[in-house]
Amino acid sequence: MPKLFSCAFVLLLILATGPSLAQTQATPAPIFVLNSKDADVSVIDPVSWKEIKRFATGKEPHHLYLTPDEKSLIIANAFSDTLTFVDPRTAEVQRTVRGILDPYHLRFSPDMQWFVTAANRLNHVDIYRWDGRDLTLARRIPTGKTPSHIWIDSKSTVAYVTMQDSDELLAIDLQRQQPLWRIKTGPMPADVFGTPDDRFLLVGLTGGEGVEVYDLAMPVPAAVQLIPTGKGAHAFRAVGDRRHVLVSNRVANTISKIDFKTMAVVDEYPGPGGPDCMDLTADGRYILLSSRWAGKLSVIDTGTRQVVRQIRVGKSPHGVWTLDHAPRQ
């Protein structure tokens, strides 16, 4: 009898609390869209596809990154010299970290020891140590003109940074916090993406019509190929199969899918309104795209290759992100 009573009690408890618990677990994570010119963030419900709230950040929020423990989404506010920490599940602001000079782009190293920011207007890269909560500046490295985007290799040893207005690619040794080499690129290099084997680096040429491929195994890394994608190649997002990556072509208003085994474009999607940053839903079905010049979040169905909806957000939407995303390699 005691065992039967105990089972019945557990069953009643599940029935009493189960639906709310199940609802909590089933609630999809929101989509975040950074409105750079409004200094705020649009929060989108991925079920109703409506903006459900906005919250203020500092001036010029451009990019964002998840903390290693997945408890905070860090939004970098370039003109306010601040980082806004937000709960990625509830969209509640947790705290603001001040004194981070011009954090335009940001990235954690895979081993989670280093946090790197690119100061787009102040022409430097900052390398911080991360203890799980706080950032300590290890070194500030002067760069060329307008450092834009950062990629860190899988071994957490080298950070690669593009210089948008001096047409350069800079490699930095993270352990020594010293530049390794600097080479010229094509016009206006923006986002940078490394293949999982660390052999090749892809650089989007916003001032050109494609993606440059750099062979990192060469004694002096050099461009070995140009992949034609479209005018204004800008931002990358891996598909999650460790073989393909998307690149937004801002001027062409398209998104190209590159096979980085063959270094060729294998598919194309529409990218209306000046396509910029992207995320990809966990099932790979939808590309979530910030349409920079249109002030909208565009949703592209990867199966039909059609724009299935657009949601009005703020001025100059840039970074877009959701916790329910496909793998980033």
N, C-alpha and C positions, 0 to 999 in steps of 0.2 A: 504493500500500500504506500509506504513512504516514497518508493521509486515512482509509482504511478502518479502520486500527488505532485511530486517534483516535476515530472514531465508535463503534466497538465498546467502547472503553474508557469513553466517556461513557455508553453504554447500560448497561454493567455498573454504573457508578457510580450511575445513576438507580435501577436495580433494587435495588441494595444500600441506598441511602439514601432512596429515594422513598417507601416506605410510611410510615416514621416521620415524614418531612417532611409528607406528606399528612395523616397523623393529627394532627400538630401544628396544621396550618392548619385542619383540619376541626373541631377541638375547640371546641365552643360556649362562649361566655363565660358565667361564672356569674351567677346572680341574687343581688343583695345585699338583705337586709332588715334595717333598723335596729331593734333591740329597745330602745326608749327606757328602759324601767324595769329592764332587765338590764345596761345599759351594755356591750352587745356586739352583734355582727352575725352573723346567720345567712347562710351561703353555700349556695345551692340549685343543684343540678345540673339544668339544664333538659331533660336527656334522661331521667334516672330520676325526676325530680321529688322528690328526697330532699335533706334537709339533709346536706351532706357535711362541714361543719366550722363552728366558731364561733371568732371572735376578739374579744378585749376591746378596747374603746375607752375614752374617758373617760365621765363620767356624762352621761346624757341625750343620746344621739345622736338627732337628729331628722331632719336633712336632709343631702343630699350632692350633690356637683357634680363634673363631670369637668374636669380641667385642660385648657387649650387644646391642648397637645401630645398629649392622650389617653394620657399615660403614668401618670397618677395619678388616683384617685378620692378626692376630699376629703370626709371625714366630719366634720361639725361637732358637737362635744360641748359643749352649752350650759353645763352645770353644772360642767364641768372647765376651762372657758376654754381649750380645745385644739382643734386640727384633726388628724385622723389621715389620713395619706396612704397609700393602698392601691393595689397593682397591680390594675387592673380585669380583667386576664386570668387572673391566678394567685391572686388574693385574699390575697397576701402583704403584710403591713404594711411600708411603706417607711420612714416616719418620723413623728414627732409634733412639731407646732409648738405652742408654749405662748405664753401671754400674749395670746390673742385673746379679749377679754372677751365672754362670753355669746353665742357664735355660734349662734343658733337657726336662722335661715334664711340662705342664702348664694347669691350669683350672680356670675358674670363678665359684664362688658359684652361685647357682640358683637365689639368691636375688641380685646378681651383686654387692655386697659390698666388696667381697674379691677376690683377685687374688693370686693363690698359685702356686709356682714353686718348682720342685724337682731338687736339684743339684746332678746329678749323679756321678760326679767325686770328689766333695767337701764334700759330706756326710752331707747335711743339707736340710731343707725345709724352704723356705721363704714365709711369709704371708704378702701381701701388701693390703693396702686400695686403693680403686679405686673410683675416683670422676667423672668419665665419660671421662676423658682424661689422667690424670696423675696417677702414682703409687707412693705410700708412704709406705716404709717398716715399718710394725708394729712389726714384730719379726722374728728372725732367730732361728730355732730350730735344734740343732744337732740330727742326726739320726744314724741308723746302717749303714752298708756298702752298698753303691750304691743304694740310693733311686731311684726308677724306675718310677712308675706310680701313679696317684692320682685319687681318686673318692671323690666327696662331696655329702652328703645326700641331699634329696629334701628340707629339712628345713634349709639348709645352716648353720648347727650347727657343723658338724663333717667332717673332711677331713681324708680319709684313704689312706695310702701310703705304697707301697710295698718296701722291701729292698732286692734287687736282689742277693747280695752276702753275706748277713748274714741271709737269709731265714726267714724274719720277716714281720709282718704286724703291722703298727703303726697307732693308732687313735689319732687325734689332735682336741681339743676343739677350734673352730675358734674364739669364743667370747673372751675367756681368753688367746688364743694362747699358750696353754699348752698341753703336751701329756696326754691322758686319759689312754691308755693301750698299751701294746706291747705283741704280741704273736708270736710263731714260726709257720712257714708254711712249705710246701713241698719245693723241690729244685728249686731255681732260680725263685721266683715269679715275674711276669712282670705286665701285665695289670690287672686292677681291675674294676669290674662292679657291681653296686648295683641295686637290683630290685626296681621297682617304689614304692612299699610299704615300702621301707627301711628295710625290714625284713631280707633279705639275701644279702650276698656279695660273688661274684664269683671272684676267683683269678686264672689266667692262670699260669701254672707251666712250664716255658720254659725248665727247667731241668728235667721235668717229662713227663707224657703221658696223662695229663688231666687237668681238672679244679676242684679246691677245692671250696666247698660251705661252707660258714660260717654263722651260725645263730646268728644274732645280738641281738635277743631278750633274749638270755641266760644271766644270771648274769655276767658270764665271757665268751665273744664270743669264739666260738671254731668251728673247722671244723667238719661238720656233715656228709659230703659225698664227694666222689671223682667221678666226671663224666669222664669216659674214652672218650677222643676225638682223641688223636693221639700224637705222640712225638713232644715236643716243643710247647705246647699250649702257645700262646703269646698275641695277641691283640683282643679286643672285638669291635663289632659294633652292636648296637641294630637294629632290623629290622624295627621298627617303629609301631608295633602293640601292644606294651606294654606286649608282651608275649614271644617273641623270641629274641635271641641274637646270633650273629655269633662270632666264635673264629677261628683265624688263627693258624694252627699247622705247625710251621716253619720247623721242621725236617721231618714230615710226608708229607709235600707239599699238605695239604688238608685244607678245611674250614668246620667246623662243625656248624650246626644250633641246638641250645639248646632251648628247651621249659622250661622256668624257672618256670612254674607252676608245672611241673612234674619232673624237673631237670634231663632231659634225652635228648640225641641226637636224633633228629627226621629227620635230612637230612644231606647230605654231598655234597660238591662241590670240584672241583679241585682247587688247589692253587699252581701253579708252581713257581719254582725258589726261594724258601725260603720266603713264604708269611709273610708279616708283617702287616702294617696298612691297613685299608679298609675304603671306603665310599660306600654309596648305593644311586643310582639315585632316584629322587623324586617319580618315578612310581614303584620303587622296582624291576625293571627289571634287572639292571646290578649291580654287585659288582665291584667296582673299587679297585684294589689290587696292592700294591707295592710289586713287586717280587724282594726282596732285593738282592739276590745273582745273579740274571740274569740281573739286570740293566734295568728293564722294568716295565711299567704299564700294568697289565693284566686285561682284561675285561671279566667277567664271566656272562653268561646269566643264571639267576636263574630259568627260565622255562625249558631250555634244559639241564642245569647243564654242560654246555660246555664252554671252553675258546673260545670266538669268535674273539678276536684280542689281540695283544700285541704291545705296542708302546715303542720304544727304548727311554730311558731317560738318566739320568746321573748315576754316580757311587753310589752304595749303597742307592737306593731310600727308603725313610722311610715314613714320613707322606704323606697322600693323602687326598684331600678335595675338595668339590665343594659346592657352595651356593645352587645349585639345588639338594638338598639331601632329602632323606626320613627322617621322624622324628627320633630323637635320643633316644627315649624310646620305 
